[in-house]
Amino acid sequence: MVTSTSPGRVESGGVVYVVGRTPVRVVQAQEPFWRELSQGVRGEDVAALQELLIAGEYLDAEADGDFGQATEDAVKAWQEEQGLPESGLVGLGELVAVPDLPVTVTVGEAISVGAQVSGGEDAVLAPTGERDFVLVVTAEQARLIPAEATVEISFEDQQWTGVIAGSQVDESGSTVFELTAPDGGPVCGEECGVLPGDEQVTVRSEVVVVPRVEGWSVPAAAVRTRADGSAFVRTQDGQVEVVVAGSGQGIAVVEGEGLEEGLRVLVAGDPEQVPSDGADQTGGG
């Protein structure tokens, strides 16, 4: 009977559920664990077990795939630390293979506290292969999204940026934008393992139509332009060369040496050259 479950992000050897007093652990392996592992057994599944034991400093040897006396002793030491009978063998069902770790896993519907398990159930679900990201919007919303727009995507404490790689209209009339990372790879890059193992996962997204700019904000009327196209702001101490990174709603975002918080700039067109409220750092424009 299942006595506890603990889905979520796991490292190698992490417990995902417990049957009776026996923990079921996740191990990085390309092939499933399909048999009992004991002395005399050889194969890739033994090598995966040995890697786990080596990482936990129970086994001081190479992962050669040969379950010998040293591996049995290591298993017994591992079992002793868990408070389990020191049998020296690992029973079928005690280890679950996933291709990459760490990863976020979920347990199958049949694995719940109080449930009886007999083998063959979908026990642990983890993402495999490349994760595809899509943005689904209405036809009206799609007309407002230019091809050069970016999509800011967040999941828990992870932040990713996606770009539009293509689009199609589904059977309901909605537009499905295909997203990739700016370099053409998966949006989640090397952090795809943090996503749950569900077939589909909904994540928070925000379409950025106007690129974000950062710098110092000053009144747009304080920025002056010369005939050669260069720009500057005038202060009580003289001119400060600037580069305009963006502007909007009467505010210009500028960059330049000599700018600092609290610097008072003069607004063009003021006959008395009265200083403005000063330059402030901002993240918008």
C-alpha positions as CSV (number, residue, x, y, z in Angstrom):
1,M,0.0,0.0,0.0
2,V,1.2,3.5,-0.8
3,T,2.0,5.3,2.4
4,S,3.3,8.7,1.1
5,T,4.0,10.5,-2.1
6,S,6.5,13.4,-2.7
7,P,6.3,14.5,-6.4
8,G,8.3,17.6,-7.4
9,R,11.9,18.4,-8.4
10,V,14.2,15.5,-7.5
11,E,17.8,14.7,-7.7
12,S,19.3,11.3,-8.3
13,G,18.1,8.9,-5.6
14,G,15.2,11.2,-4.6
15,V,12.1,9.5,-3.1
16,V,8.9,10.0,-5.1
17,Y,6.6,7.7,-3.1
18,V,6.8,5.0,-0.4
19,V,5.1,1.6,-0.5
20,G,4.8,0.3,3.1
21,R,8.2,1.2,4.5
22,T,10.0,0.8,1.2
23,P,10.9,4.1,-0.6
24,V,10.8,4.2,-4.4
25,R,13.6,6.3,-5.8
26,V,14.4,8.0,-9.1
27,V,17.7,7.1,-10.8
28,Q,19.1,8.5,-14.0
29,A,19.1,5.7,-16.5
30,Q,18.3,5.3,-20.2
31,E,16.7,1.9,-19.8
32,P,13.9,1.0,-17.3
33,F,14.6,-1.2,-14.2
34,W,12.9,-4.4,-15.1
35,R,14.3,-7.0,-12.6
36,E,15.7,-7.5,-9.2
37,L,19.3,-6.5,-8.8
38,S,21.5,-8.8,-6.8
39,Q,25.0,-10.3,-6.8
40,G,25.9,-11.9,-10.2
41,V,23.6,-9.7,-12.3
42,R,25.2,-7.6,-15.0
43,G,23.9,-4.9,-17.3
44,E,23.2,-1.2,-17.8
45,D,20.7,-1.2,-14.9
46,V,23.4,-2.4,-12.5
47,A,25.7,0.4,-13.8
48,A,23.0,3.0,-13.1
49,L,22.6,1.6,-9.5
50,Q,26.3,1.8,-9.1
51,E,26.4,5.4,-10.2
52,L,23.9,6.2,-7.5
53,L,25.9,4.3,-4.9
54,I,29.2,6.1,-6.0
55,A,27.5,9.5,-5.8
56,G,26.4,8.7,-2.2
57,E,29.9,7.5,-1.3
58,Y,28.7,4.0,-0.5
59,L,30.8,2.4,-3.3
60,D,34.4,3.2,-4.0
61,A,34.7,1.6,-7.5
62,E,33.9,2.1,-11.1
63,A,30.3,1.7,-12.4
64,D,31.2,-1.4,-14.6
65,G,27.7,-2.9,-14.6
66,D,28.9,-6.0,-12.7
67,F,27.0,-6.6,-9.4
68,G,29.8,-8.1,-7.3
69,Q,30.6,-8.3,-3.6
70,A,31.6,-4.6,-3.4
71,T,28.3,-3.5,-4.9
72,E,26.4,-5.8,-2.5
73,D,28.3,-4.4,0.5
74,A,27.5,-0.9,-0.8
75,V,23.8,-1.7,-1.1
76,K,23.7,-3.0,2.4
77,A,25.3,0.2,3.7
78,W,22.8,2.2,1.8
79,Q,19.9,0.1,3.2
80,E,21.3,0.5,6.7
81,E,21.3,4.2,6.5
82,Q,17.6,4.1,5.3
83,G,16.6,1.9,8.2
84,L,15.7,-0.9,5.9
85,P,16.6,-4.6,6.1
86,E,20.2,-5.1,4.9
87,S,19.4,-7.7,2.2
88,G,22.1,-6.5,-0.2
89,L,19.7,-6.6,-3.2
90,V,17.4,-4.1,-4.8
91,G,13.9,-5.4,-5.5
92,L,11.9,-4.8,-8.6
93,G,10.0,-1.5,-8.3
94,E,12.3,0.1,-5.8
95,L,14.1,2.2,-8.5
96,V,12.5,4.2,-11.3
97,A,14.5,5.3,-14.3
98,V,14.3,8.8,-15.9
99,P,16.7,9.9,-18.7
100,D,17.8,13.2,-17.2
101,L,18.2,14.5,-13.6
102,P,17.5,16.7,-11.8
103,V,13.9,16.9,-13.1
104,T,10.4,17.8,-11.9
105,V,8.2,14.6,-11.7
106,T,4.6,13.8,-11.0
107,V,3.2,10.5,-9.9
108,G,0.6,8.5,-11.8
109,E,-3.1,8.6,-11.0
110,A,-2.9,5.1,-9.5
111,I,-0.2,6.2,-7.0
112,S,-2.0,7.9,-4.1
113,V,-1.8,7.4,-0.4
114,G,-3.8,4.3,0.6
115,A,-3.8,2.8,-2.9
116,Q,-2.7,-0.8,-3.5
117,V,-0.1,-1.3,-6.2
118,S,0.6,-4.5,-7.9
119,G,3.0,-3.5,-10.6
120,G,2.4,-2.2,-14.1
121,E,0.9,1.2,-13.0
122,D,2.1,4.5,-14.5
123,A,4.1,5.3,-11.4
124,V,6.3,8.3,-12.2
125,L,5.9,10.8,-15.1
126,A,8.8,13.0,-16.2
127,P,9.3,15.2,-19.3
128,T,11.4,13.6,-22.0
129,G,12.6,15.1,-25.3
130,E,12.3,18.7,-26.3
131,R,9.6,20.9,-24.7
132,D,7.5,22.9,-27.3
133,F,6.2,26.3,-26.3
134,V,3.1,27.8,-28.0
135,L,1.1,31.0,-27.4
136,V,-2.6,30.6,-28.1
137,V,-4.6,33.8,-28.7
138,T,-7.8,34.9,-30.4
139,A,-7.8,36.2,-34.0
140,E,-8.3,39.8,-32.6
141,Q,-5.4,39.5,-30.3
142,A,-3.2,38.0,-33.0
143,R,-3.6,41.1,-35.1
144,L,-2.0,43.2,-32.4
145,I,1.1,41.0,-32.1
146,P,3.8,41.9,-34.6
147,A,6.2,39.2,-35.8
148,E,9.2,40.9,-34.0
149,A,7.4,40.8,-30.6
150,T,9.0,38.8,-27.8
151,V,7.2,36.8,-25.1
152,E,8.4,36.9,-21.5
153,I,7.6,33.5,-19.9
154,S,7.9,32.7,-16.2
155,F,7.5,29.5,-14.2
156,E,8.1,29.6,-10.4
157,D,11.5,31.4,-10.1
158,Q,12.5,30.8,-13.7
159,Q,12.3,33.5,-16.4
160,W,12.7,32.8,-20.2
161,T,12.3,34.9,-23.4
162,G,10.7,33.5,-26.4
163,V,10.5,34.7,-30.0
164,I,7.9,33.9,-32.6
165,A,9.1,31.2,-35.0
166,G,5.8,30.6,-36.8
167,S,2.0,30.5,-36.5
168,Q,-1.0,28.6,-37.6
169,V,-4.8,28.8,-37.0
170,D,-6.4,25.9,-35.1
171,E,-9.8,24.3,-35.7
172,S,-11.4,26.8,-33.3
173,G,-10.1,29.8,-35.1
174,S,-7.5,30.7,-32.5
175,T,-4.0,31.6,-33.6
176,V,-1.2,29.4,-32.3
177,F,2.2,31.1,-32.2
178,E,5.2,28.7,-32.1
179,L,7.9,30.0,-29.8
180,T,11.6,29.3,-29.5
181,A,14.5,30.9,-27.6
182,P,16.3,33.7,-29.4
183,D,19.0,31.2,-30.5
184,G,16.4,28.9,-32.0
185,G,16.5,26.3,-29.2
186,P,13.8,25.4,-26.7
187,V,12.5,28.4,-24.8
188,C,13.4,26.8,-21.4
189,G,17.0,26.1,-22.5
190,E,18.8,24.0,-19.9
191,E,16.2,24.5,-17.3
192,C,13.4,22.4,-19.0
193,G,13.7,19.9,-16.1
194,V,12.0,22.3,-13.7
195,L,8.7,21.9,-15.6
196,P,6.2,19.3,-14.4
197,G,6.0,16.0,-16.3
198,D,2.4,16.6,-17.5
199,E,1.7,16.3,-21.2
200,Q,0.7,20.0,-21.2
201,V,1.7,22.7,-18.7
202,T,0.3,26.2,-18.6
203,V,2.9,28.9,-17.7
204,R,2.6,32.7,-17.3
205,S,3.4,34.7,-20.4
206,E,3.5,38.4,-21.3
207,V,3.8,39.7,-24.9
208,V,6.4,42.5,-25.2
209,V,5.5,44.6,-28.3
210,V,7.8,47.5,-27.5
211,P,11.3,46.4,-26.5
212,R,12.2,47.3,-22.9
213,V,14.9,49.9,-22.5
214,E,16.9,50.9,-19.4
215,G,18.7,54.1,-18.5
216,W,18.1,57.5,-16.9
217,S,14.8,59.2,-17.5
218,V,14.6,62.9,-18.2
219,P,11.8,65.1,-19.6
220,A,11.8,64.7,-23.4
221,A,11.9,68.5,-23.7
222,A,15.3,68.5,-21.9
223,V,16.9,66.6,-24.7
224,R,18.4,68.8,-27.4
225,T,19.7,67.7,-30.8
226,R,22.5,69.2,-32.9
227,A,22.6,69.4,-36.7
228,D,24.8,66.3,-36.8
229,G,22.2,64.3,-35.0
230,S,24.1,64.1,-31.6
231,A,22.1,64.8,-28.5
232,F,22.8,66.4,-25.2
233,V,21.1,67.8,-22.1
234,R,22.0,71.1,-20.5
235,T,22.7,71.3,-16.8
236,Q,23.8,74.1,-14.5
237,D,27.4,73.0,-15.0
238,G,27.2,72.7,-18.8
239,Q,26.3,70.2,-21.5
240,V,26.2,66.4,-21.0
241,E,26.4,64.2,-24.1
242,V,23.6,61.6,-24.2
243,V,22.2,58.8,-26.4
244,V,18.4,58.4,-26.5
245,A,17.5,54.8,-25.9
246,G,13.7,55.3,-26.0
247,S,11.0,57.8,-25.3
248,G,7.3,58.0,-24.6
249,Q,4.6,60.0,-22.8
250,G,6.9,63.0,-22.5
251,I,9.8,61.1,-21.0
252,A,13.1,60.2,-22.7
253,V,15.3,57.3,-21.5
254,V,19.0,58.3,-22.1
255,E,22.5,57.0,-21.5
256,G,25.6,59.0,-21.0
257,E,28.6,59.7,-18.8
258,G,28.0,62.3,-16.2
259,L,24.4,61.4,-15.6
260,E,23.5,60.6,-12.0
261,E,20.5,60.4,-9.8
262,G,19.3,63.9,-8.7
263,L,21.1,65.7,-11.6
264,R,19.1,68.8,-12.5
265,V,18.6,69.4,-16.2
266,L,17.2,72.4,-18.0
267,V,14.1,72.1,-20.2
268,A,14.4,73.5,-23.7
269,G,12.1,76.5,-24.5
270,D,11.9,77.7,-20.9
271,P,12.9,81.4,-21.2
272,E,14.1,81.4,-17.6
273,Q,16.0,78.1,-18.0
274,V,14.4,76.8,-14.8
275,P,15.9,73.5,-13.8
276,S,13.5,70.5,-14.0
277,D,13.0,67.9,-11.3
278,G,16.2,66.1,-12.3
279,A,17.2,62.8,-13.8
280,D,16.0,59.5,-12.4
281,Q,16.9,55.9,-13.3
282,T,14.1,53.9,-14.8
283,G,13.4,50.6,-16.6
284,G,10.8,51.8,-19.0
285,G,10.6,53.9,-22.1
